[in-house]
Amino acid sequence: MTRRTEWPVSAHDDGAGTGPGFAVTRHTAESEGGYEPEAGPGRGTGSDAGFGEGAGRRARSRSRSSGSPSSSRAEKGEPRDPVEQARNICLRLLTGTPRTRKQLADALRKREIPDEAAEEVLSRFEDVGLIDDAVFADAWVESRHHGRGLARRALVRELRTKGVDSAVIDEAVGQLDSEQEEQTARELVARKLRSTRGLDRDKRMRRLAGMLARKGYGEGMALRVVRQALEEEGEDTEGLDEPF
């Protein structure tokens, strides 16, 4: 059982209330330990019947069971406002990992965030620089080329799947010129060459050229780089100009 008292808001309330007459509920001894009912005859009869520990447990049980799904979500800290939900989702996804606008938009759609709320949050994040597809594309090209040896063609393909605009992709992959791309291809072949020793010449050629093709290098460059590497090992490369 609880007793409800109207407490006027004063300067001592530190803004806890919402205005004059802000309702404060005073709990029984079971919840706060600061108020105890008087003991005596007649306390278990009439409208106060059942007052005490058992009644308190039943009241708390009814209170818990009557909560709505929305109040349960609020208790768990999940915001009801779709804009706030979208904001929290984007911040979690961006923690430690840059993402494109399309990646975040897809994530919000998957979580059934309304389009209007998603657009508002994504545009705001772009305004403050939390989303920047151009910066993302530049970093992607730098990392994937030097880390994985991917050629421009493969980098373009990957950035497209992430929803980066074509003009932004062209500018990002423009960091790599043909000379740098060919040098990376030579380094890849040099690392792989040793593992192909003992195989016949044609098989070595197919294996090395195929590795470059999977990384996005064109057929002409792949043939030229592999042929030169094999010649440096003393292989006879006559007749190796055919497509692999």
PLY file of the C-alpha trace (Angstrom):
ply
format ascii 1.0
element vertex 244
property float x
property float y
property float z
element edge 243
property int vertex1
property int vertex2
end_header
0.00 0.00 0.00
1.23 3.48 -0.73
0.18 6.89 0.48
0.22 9.69 -2.08
1.07 13.18 -0.92
1.16 16.38 -2.95
4.46 18.18 -2.32
4.81 21.76 -3.51
7.92 22.53 -5.52
10.37 24.82 -3.78
13.90 26.08 -4.31
15.12 23.02 -2.41
13.70 20.67 -5.06
16.62 21.39 -7.46
14.26 21.19 -10.41
13.20 17.61 -9.66
9.51 18.45 -10.03
7.58 19.69 -13.02
5.74 22.54 -11.34
3.47 23.26 -8.36
1.64 20.22 -7.15
4.27 17.77 -8.47
3.13 14.38 -7.14
5.51 12.40 -4.97
4.66 8.85 -3.91
5.70 7.84 -0.42
6.40 4.11 -0.19
5.89 1.67 2.62
8.59 0.15 4.81
9.14 -2.71 2.37
10.52 -0.36 -0.30
12.28 2.39 1.66
12.44 1.36 5.26
11.67 4.90 6.38
7.98 4.50 7.23
6.37 1.81 9.35
2.63 1.36 10.04
1.45 1.26 13.63
0.73 -2.17 14.98
-2.52 -2.83 16.76
-5.94 -4.39 16.62
-8.03 -3.82 13.56
-5.13 -3.23 11.17
-5.98 -6.34 9.21
-9.63 -5.46 8.61
-11.62 -3.18 6.34
-9.98 -1.38 3.45
-6.54 -1.97 4.96
-6.92 -5.76 5.05
-3.79 -7.55 3.90
-1.53 -4.56 4.57
2.04 -5.72 5.24
4.78 -7.75 3.63
2.51 -10.10 1.67
0.40 -7.24 0.31
3.52 -5.35 -0.68
4.80 -8.29 -2.68
1.45 -8.68 -4.42
1.31 -4.98 -5.24
4.78 -5.03 -6.69
3.95 -8.15 -8.73
0.82 -6.48 -10.16
2.82 -3.39 -10.99
5.42 -5.39 -12.89
2.93 -7.52 -14.78
0.82 -4.54 -15.86
3.73 -2.76 -17.60
3.30 -2.18 -21.34
5.92 -3.21 -23.94
6.79 0.44 -24.48
7.41 0.99 -20.77
9.61 -2.13 -20.71
11.69 -0.72 -23.54
11.96 2.58 -21.73
13.16 0.81 -18.56
15.89 -0.86 -20.61
17.04 2.52 -21.87
15.82 2.06 -25.45
14.64 5.43 -26.83
11.12 5.64 -28.25
11.90 8.50 -30.64
12.92 7.03 -34.04
15.40 9.86 -34.61
17.12 9.06 -31.33
17.06 5.36 -32.18
18.66 6.07 -35.56
21.29 8.25 -33.94
22.24 5.58 -31.41
22.43 2.87 -34.09
24.71 4.97 -36.29
27.00 5.90 -33.41
27.38 2.25 -32.42
28.17 1.21 -35.99
30.68 4.01 -36.46
32.58 3.20 -33.28
36.03 2.11 -34.41
34.93 1.44 -38.02
34.27 4.07 -40.71
31.20 3.33 -42.84
29.59 4.80 -45.91
26.23 6.51 -45.91
24.69 3.59 -47.79
25.97 1.07 -45.24
24.38 3.06 -42.41
21.16 3.60 -44.37
20.89 -0.15 -45.01
21.42 -0.85 -41.30
18.67 1.62 -40.31
16.28 0.14 -42.87
16.97 -3.35 -41.55
16.05 -2.13 -38.05
12.81 -0.63 -39.45
13.70 2.99 -38.75
11.31 5.28 -40.68
12.88 6.78 -43.81
12.27 10.35 -42.65
14.07 9.79 -39.34
16.93 7.96 -41.06
17.40 10.75 -43.59
17.45 13.38 -40.87
20.15 11.59 -38.89
22.30 10.64 -41.89
22.24 14.19 -43.25
23.18 15.58 -39.84
26.05 13.11 -39.53
27.31 14.20 -42.95
27.12 17.86 -41.94
29.35 17.30 -38.90
31.77 14.99 -40.73
30.86 11.70 -39.05
29.96 10.35 -42.50
32.31 11.22 -45.36
32.30 8.85 -48.33
35.26 10.61 -49.96
37.46 10.13 -46.90
36.24 6.55 -46.61
37.10 5.82 -50.25
40.59 7.34 -49.96
41.36 5.29 -46.87
39.93 2.14 -48.46
42.13 2.48 -51.55
45.23 3.13 -49.46
44.58 0.19 -47.14
43.44 -2.40 -49.69
46.09 -1.63 -52.27
49.07 -1.64 -49.92
47.67 -4.26 -47.57
46.15 -6.73 -50.04
47.72 -5.66 -53.32
44.38 -4.99 -55.00
44.41 -3.25 -58.36
42.21 -0.35 -59.35
39.59 -2.55 -60.98
39.06 -4.59 -57.81
38.99 -1.45 -55.65
36.31 0.10 -57.85
34.22 -3.06 -57.55
34.48 -3.09 -53.75
33.64 0.59 -53.31
30.60 0.23 -55.54
29.22 -2.53 -53.35
29.52 -0.13 -50.41
27.42 2.48 -52.17
30.11 5.05 -52.87
29.28 7.44 -55.71
31.07 6.81 -59.03
32.68 10.25 -59.11
34.05 9.75 -55.60
35.38 6.30 -56.57
37.14 7.67 -59.65
38.87 10.32 -57.58
39.94 7.82 -54.92
41.39 5.21 -57.28
43.09 8.01 -59.17
45.66 7.92 -56.38
47.10 4.86 -58.09
48.88 5.30 -61.40
49.84 2.51 -63.79
53.46 2.46 -62.65
52.56 2.00 -58.99
50.00 -0.66 -59.88
52.56 -2.60 -61.94
55.15 -2.35 -59.17
52.68 -3.84 -56.72
51.93 -6.65 -59.19
55.67 -7.45 -59.41
55.92 -7.62 -55.64
52.96 -9.99 -55.47
54.48 -12.31 -58.07
57.87 -12.26 -56.36
56.28 -13.41 -53.09
54.32 -16.18 -54.81
57.05 -17.33 -57.19
58.88 -19.58 -54.77
55.80 -21.66 -54.02
55.43 -22.50 -57.73
58.93 -23.91 -58.20
58.86 -27.53 -59.25
55.75 -27.06 -61.38
55.94 -27.05 -65.15
56.24 -23.69 -66.87
52.66 -23.42 -68.14
51.19 -24.31 -64.78
53.35 -21.71 -63.05
52.22 -19.15 -65.57
48.53 -19.92 -65.04
48.83 -19.91 -61.27
50.71 -16.62 -61.04
48.65 -14.83 -63.69
45.43 -16.13 -62.11
46.47 -14.72 -58.74
46.93 -11.28 -60.30
43.62 -11.53 -62.16
41.74 -12.23 -58.91
43.23 -9.04 -57.48
41.96 -7.00 -60.38
45.00 -6.75 -62.64
44.43 -6.70 -66.37
45.44 -9.60 -68.57
48.13 -7.69 -70.45
49.88 -6.47 -67.32
49.62 -9.86 -65.64
51.21 -11.67 -68.59
54.01 -9.14 -68.85
54.85 -9.21 -65.14
54.74 -13.00 -64.82
56.75 -13.58 -67.98
59.48 -11.24 -66.79
59.62 -12.95 -63.39
59.96 -16.38 -65.00
62.66 -15.17 -67.37
64.66 -13.87 -64.41
64.57 -17.41 -63.02
65.90 -18.83 -66.30
62.60 -20.15 -67.66
62.11 -20.25 -71.41
59.09 -18.01 -71.95
58.77 -18.40 -75.70
55.14 -18.93 -76.63
53.79 -17.52 -73.32
52.06 -14.56 -74.91
48.76 -16.44 -75.19
45.95 -15.39 -72.85
45.91 -17.30 -69.56
0 1
1 2
2 3
3 4
4 5
5 6
6 7
7 8
8 9
9 10
10 11
11 12
12 13
13 14
14 15
15 16
16 17
17 18
18 19
19 20
20 21
21 22
22 23
23 24
24 25
25 26
26 27
27 28
28 29
29 30
30 31
31 32
32 33
33 34
34 35
35 36
36 37
37 38
38 39
39 40
40 41
41 42
42 43
43 44
44 45
45 46
46 47
47 48
48 49
49 50
50 51
51 52
52 53
53 54
54 55
55 56
56 57
57 58
58 59
59 60
60 61
61 62
62 63
63 64
64 65
65 66
66 67
67 68
68 69
69 70
70 71
71 72
72 73
73 74
74 75
75 76
76 77
77 78
78 79
79 80
80 81
81 82
82 83
83 84
84 85
85 86
86 87
87 88
88 89
89 90
90 91
91 92
92 93
93 94
94 95
95 96
96 97
97 98
98 99
99 100
100 101
101 102
102 103
103 104
104 105
105 106
106 107
107 108
108 109
109 110
110 111
111 112
112 113
113 114
114 115
115 116
116 117
117 118
118 119
119 120
120 121
121 122
122 123
123 124
124 125
125 126
126 127
127 128
128 129
129 130
130 131
131 132
132 133
133 134
134 135
135 136
136 137
137 138
138 139
139 140
140 141
141 142
142 143
143 144
144 145
145 146
146 147
147 148
148 149
149 150
150 151
151 152
152 153
153 154
154 155
155 156
156 157
157 158
158 159
159 160
160 161
161 162
162 163
163 164
164 165
165 166
166 167
167 168
168 169
169 170
170 171
171 172
172 173
173 174
174 175
175 176
176 177
177 178
178 179
179 180
180 181
181 182
182 183
183 184
184 185
185 186
186 187
187 188
188 189
189 190
190 191
191 192
192 193
193 194
194 195
195 196
196 197
197 198
198 199
199 200
200 201
201 202
202 203
203 204
204 205
205 206
206 207
207 208
208 209
209 210
210 211
211 212
212 213
213 214
214 215
215 216
216 217
217 218
218 219
219 220
220 221
221 222
222 223
223 224
224 225
225 226
226 227
227 228
228 229
229 230
230 231
231 232
232 233
233 234
234 235
235 236
236 237
237 238
238 239
239 240
240 241
241 242
242 243
